[in-house]
Amino acid sequence: MEQMIRESKKREALGRMKKESIRNLCLGIVGIAGLLLLWDMVARFGIIPKNLIVSPWEVVKTLAIKMSDTKPEGSLLLAHITSSLIVALSGYALALLIGIPLGLLMGWYKAIDRLIGPVFEVLRPVPPIAWIPFTIIFLGIGLEAKAVIIFLSAFIPCLINSYSGIKLTNQVYVNVAATCGASRWETFCRVGIPSAMPMVFAGMRISLGNAWSTLVAAEMLAANKGLGYMILMGRTYGRVDLIMSGMVMIGILGIIFNAVFDRVERFVLRWRVTR
């Protein structure tokens, strides 16, 4: 009987989650459709001069043309997307690999915090874009230079959120683990890290946004390929459609990454009680 009740409650919960997902999807589609309609009306009726904005359909046309035409900046759309993805994911992955473990260790072990904390506080206020001249001097304008800039922008949110997340670990759980004979390291792995994961994922999400915004700035200043470079060349050649096509493509990639990120977060944190 109890098993039947649990299964019934589980089916009800899954049904509610499915309905909520469909509702959220419909609301998102309505919001995007409303934005496209407003954009089209602004362009069609000349509310903003035509030399400053183009319609959504012109953007779609430009994106289609760029799939097979390298003019005017010399690369296909797919090449720009691939270049931006490689740079963004390289710097982002490096930030995750270093920032998350370091933040967790700093939050758990006071000695590590006292050793690295002052250095971090000195470097934290420096904007990532301020490092661009140095990276160009030492690394040129290749993948390594841009990946370092992305790393600097994504690293800080990863470290701060990981640090804050493990600091919020419930002390009761820590005491229970110690009472059961767990070592400091075992408590860190089995209590501290799981309790910090929601904050860690929040930092990863912020870092991903920082990585994309910094990537565009880096490519505008020092690149020969990429979506940011395409936007810059659109400005140089007076091609508003090219500028807006690059912006739209970045937005589409952002939506895709956000959807993937949501799935991964739900899988990893499936134990978490959500509202």
Phi, psi and omega per residue, in radians:
M1 nan -0.808 3.132
E2 -1.104 -0.646 3.112
Q3 -1.099 -0.718 3.125
M4 -1.125 -0.685 3.128
I5 -1.141 -0.753 3.128
R6 -1.104 -0.748 3.116
E7 -1.120 -0.669 3.114
S8 -1.121 -0.758 3.110
K9 -1.133 -0.652 3.124
K10 -1.125 -0.742 3.107
R11 -1.110 -0.697 3.119
E12 -1.112 -0.738 3.132
A13 -1.123 -0.750 3.112
L14 -1.110 -0.669 3.099
G15 -1.107 -0.738 3.121
R16 -1.126 -0.730 3.133
M17 -1.112 -0.691 3.129
K18 -1.138 -0.771 3.118
K19 -1.100 -0.713 3.138
E20 -1.151 -0.673 3.114
S21 -1.114 -0.767 3.121
I22 -1.113 -0.729 3.130
R23 -1.098 -0.785 3.133
N24 -1.121 -0.673 3.116
L25 -1.119 -0.774 3.128
C26 -1.103 -0.738 3.114
L27 -1.106 -0.688 3.105
G28 -1.117 -0.730 3.123
I29 -1.126 -0.728 3.117
V30 -1.109 -0.712 3.129
G31 -1.110 -0.776 3.132
I32 -1.157 -0.719 3.117
A33 -1.087 -0.693 3.113
G34 -1.133 -0.695 3.105
L35 -1.111 -0.768 3.128
L36 -1.108 -0.698 3.124
L37 -1.129 -0.779 3.108
L38 -1.092 -0.772 3.109
W39 -1.030 -0.789 -3.126
D40 -1.125 -0.702 -3.136
M41 -1.164 -0.704 3.123
V42 -1.085 -0.730 -3.140
A43 -1.296 -0.706 -3.051
R44 -1.194 -0.710 -3.064
F45 -1.651 0.122 3.042
G46 1.199 0.444 3.107
I47 -1.068 -0.661 2.969
I48 -1.978 2.344 -3.100
P49 -0.890 2.533 -3.061
K50 -1.176 -0.336 3.079
N51 -1.406 -0.015 3.128
L52 -2.004 -0.263 -3.106
I53 -2.678 2.587 3.060
V54 -2.160 2.843 -3.105
S55 -1.308 2.832 3.087
P56 -1.018 -0.586 -3.105
W57 -1.219 -0.582 3.046
E58 -1.158 -0.630 3.101
V59 -1.153 -0.769 3.107
V60 -1.061 -0.739 3.118
K61 -1.087 -0.766 3.131
T62 -1.112 -0.730 3.110
L63 -1.087 -0.695 3.115
A64 -1.139 -0.726 3.131
I65 -1.138 -0.708 -3.100
K66 -1.194 -0.211 3.074
M67 -1.184 -0.423 -3.095
S68 -2.291 -0.043 -3.094
D69 -2.122 2.206 -3.107
T70 -1.502 -0.184 -3.096
K71 -1.308 2.587 0.028
P72 -1.687 -0.148 -2.993
E73 -1.678 -0.079 2.968
G74 1.717 0.137 3.137
S75 -2.497 2.670 3.064
L76 -1.336 2.801 3.137
L77 -1.029 -0.740 -3.133
L78 -1.073 -0.642 3.110
A79 -1.150 -0.704 3.094
H80 -1.095 -0.797 -3.127
I81 -1.094 -0.810 -3.130
T82 -1.055 -0.778 3.140
S83 -1.071 -0.789 -3.132
S84 -1.153 -0.694 3.141
L85 -1.125 -0.766 -3.136
I86 -1.065 -0.806 -3.117
V87 -1.151 -0.841 -3.079
A88 -1.111 -0.805 -3.088
L89 -1.246 -0.545 3.100
S90 -1.117 -0.920 3.132
G91 -1.150 -0.659 -3.125
Y92 -1.161 -0.794 3.135
A93 -1.081 -0.706 3.118
L94 -1.126 -0.673 3.108
A95 -1.125 -0.690 3.115
L96 -1.162 -0.770 -3.078
L97 -1.128 -0.550 -3.119
I98 -1.724 -0.785 -3.012
G99 -1.172 -0.766 -3.080
I100 -1.176 -0.931 3.119
P101 -1.057 -0.684 -3.120
L102 -1.141 -0.746 3.115
G103 -1.104 -0.716 3.109
L104 -1.122 -0.762 -3.134
L105 -1.168 -0.698 3.112
M106 -1.117 -0.653 -3.129
G107 -1.294 -0.408 -3.073
W108 -1.684 -0.683 -3.093
Y109 -1.908 2.053 -3.076
K110 -1.116 -0.610 -3.122
A111 -1.092 -0.736 3.121
I112 -1.169 -0.678 3.121
D113 -1.093 -0.767 -3.125
R114 -1.214 -0.492 3.128
L115 -1.345 -0.793 -3.017
I116 -1.696 -0.467 -3.075
G117 -0.921 -0.880 -3.135
P118 -1.067 -0.667 3.113
V119 -1.119 -0.756 3.135
F120 -1.101 -0.724 -3.117
E121 -1.159 -0.519 3.089
V122 -1.250 -0.713 -3.070
L123 -1.459 -0.411 -3.031
R124 -1.053 -0.725 -3.102
P125 -1.232 -0.242 -3.094
V126 -1.311 2.101 3.138
P127 -1.092 2.474 3.127
P128 -0.992 -0.609 -3.116
I129 -1.154 -0.443 3.119
A130 -1.144 -0.348 3.141
W131 -1.468 -0.145 -3.066
I132 -1.010 -0.828 3.127
P133 -1.008 -0.693 3.139
F134 -1.186 -0.705 3.140
T135 -1.172 -0.603 3.097
I136 -1.166 -0.724 -3.129
I137 -1.115 -0.788 -3.024
F138 -1.576 -0.528 -3.039
L139 -2.102 -0.075 -3.135
G140 1.397 -2.631 -3.114
I141 -2.040 0.360 -3.112
G142 -1.447 -2.915 -3.100
L143 -1.045 -0.735 -3.067
E144 -1.052 -0.770 -3.106
A145 -1.104 -0.827 -3.116
K146 -1.199 -0.621 3.099
A147 -1.120 -0.636 3.103
V148 -1.136 -0.723 3.114
I149 -1.107 -0.760 3.091
I150 -1.085 -0.738 3.126
F151 -1.006 -0.782 -3.099
L152 -1.122 -0.607 -3.134
S153 -1.353 -0.578 -3.095
A154 -1.553 -0.379 -3.047
F155 -1.158 -0.759 -3.017
I156 -1.108 -0.873 3.104
P157 -1.063 -0.641 3.109
C158 -1.052 -0.829 -3.097
L159 -1.175 -0.814 -3.078
I160 -1.097 -0.802 -3.108
N161 -1.205 -0.656 3.084
S162 -1.129 -0.736 3.107
Y163 -1.072 -0.860 -3.109
S164 -1.160 -0.673 -3.108
G165 -1.096 -0.774 -3.110
I166 -1.340 -0.406 3.048
K167 -1.183 -0.442 -3.111
L168 -1.521 0.104 3.117
T169 -1.000 2.309 -3.138
N170 -1.109 2.132 -3.095
Q171 -1.126 -0.434 3.103
V172 -1.073 -0.757 3.134
Y173 -1.144 -0.649 3.102
V174 -1.114 -0.755 3.141
N175 -1.149 -0.673 3.123
V176 -1.119 -0.747 3.120
A177 -1.078 -0.736 3.128
A178 -1.143 -0.672 3.113
T179 -1.110 -0.597 3.139
C180 -1.409 0.024 3.053
G181 1.647 0.192 3.139
A182 -1.276 2.461 3.078
S183 -1.326 3.002 3.121
R184 -1.054 -0.712 3.141
W185 -1.205 -0.711 3.103
E186 -1.118 -0.689 3.092
T187 -1.132 -0.686 3.092
F188 -1.044 -0.792 -3.073
C189 -1.292 -0.692 -2.986
R190 -1.717 -0.294 -3.137
V191 -2.073 -0.916 -3.047
G192 -1.132 -0.903 -3.085
I193 -1.098 -0.851 3.118
P194 -1.025 -0.697 -3.124
S195 -1.211 -0.422 -3.123
A196 -1.511 -0.214 -2.991
M197 -1.023 -0.697 3.087
P198 -1.014 -0.739 3.102
M199 -1.217 -0.603 3.106
V200 -1.083 -0.775 3.139
F201 -1.171 -0.613 3.069
A202 -1.090 -0.725 3.092
G203 -1.134 -0.674 3.108
M204 -1.102 -0.669 3.125
R205 -1.162 -0.772 3.103
I206 -1.093 -0.730 -3.130
S207 -1.093 -0.655 3.130
L208 -1.104 -0.738 3.075
G209 -1.114 -0.734 3.095
N210 -1.084 -0.681 -3.124
A211 -1.079 -0.771 -3.130
W212 -1.187 -0.759 -3.120
S213 -1.139 -0.692 3.130
T214 -1.247 -0.585 3.114
L215 -1.030 -0.799 -3.136
V216 -1.073 -0.756 3.124
A217 -1.114 -0.742 -3.125
A218 -1.122 -0.738 -3.133
E219 -1.221 -0.499 3.093
M220 -1.211 -0.557 -3.087
L221 -1.600 -0.577 -3.029
A222 -2.666 1.571 3.098
A223 -2.933 2.869 3.008
N224 -2.240 0.173 3.127
K225 -2.901 2.617 3.127
G226 2.257 2.899 -3.105
L227 -1.167 -0.677 3.069
G228 -1.100 -0.699 3.085
Y229 -1.117 -0.689 3.110
M230 -1.091 -0.715 3.096
I231 -1.108 -0.755 3.127
L232 -1.083 -0.750 3.124
M233 -1.176 -0.559 3.051
G234 -1.087 -0.697 3.075
R235 -1.173 -0.735 -3.120
T236 -1.065 -0.718 -3.099
Y237 -1.615 0.066 3.133
G238 1.185 0.541 -3.113
R239 -1.792 1.624 -3.133
V240 -1.106 -0.615 -3.139
D241 -1.113 -0.616 3.113
L242 -1.208 -0.709 3.109
I243 -1.063 -0.871 -3.082
M244 -1.232 -0.518 3.073
S245 -1.122 -0.746 3.084
G246 -1.099 -0.718 3.124
M247 -1.127 -0.768 3.131
V248 -1.107 -0.708 -3.128
M249 -1.120 -0.682 3.077
I250 -1.100 -0.718 3.099
G251 -1.098 -0.722 3.123
I252 -1.111 -0.783 3.100
L253 -1.081 -0.653 3.098
G254 -1.089 -0.725 3.106
I255 -1.092 -0.759 -3.137
I256 -1.094 -0.830 -3.132
F257 -1.115 -0.665 -3.140
N258 -1.132 -0.714 3.114
A259 -1.116 -0.771 3.113
V260 -1.101 -0.738 -3.125
F261 -1.088 -0.713 3.116
D262 -1.058 -0.757 -3.137
R263 -1.103 -0.779 -3.128
V264 -1.120 -0.763 -3.128
E265 -1.105 -0.736 3.129
R266 -1.119 -0.634 3.137
F267 -1.217 -0.823 -3.087
V268 -1.199 -0.672 -3.095
L269 -1.822 0.615 -3.104
R270 -1.171 -0.293 3.109
W271 -1.360 -0.268 -3.037
R272 -1.331 2.438 3.074
V273 -1.426 2.120 -3.127
T274 -2.006 2.750 3.141
R275 -1.750 nan nan
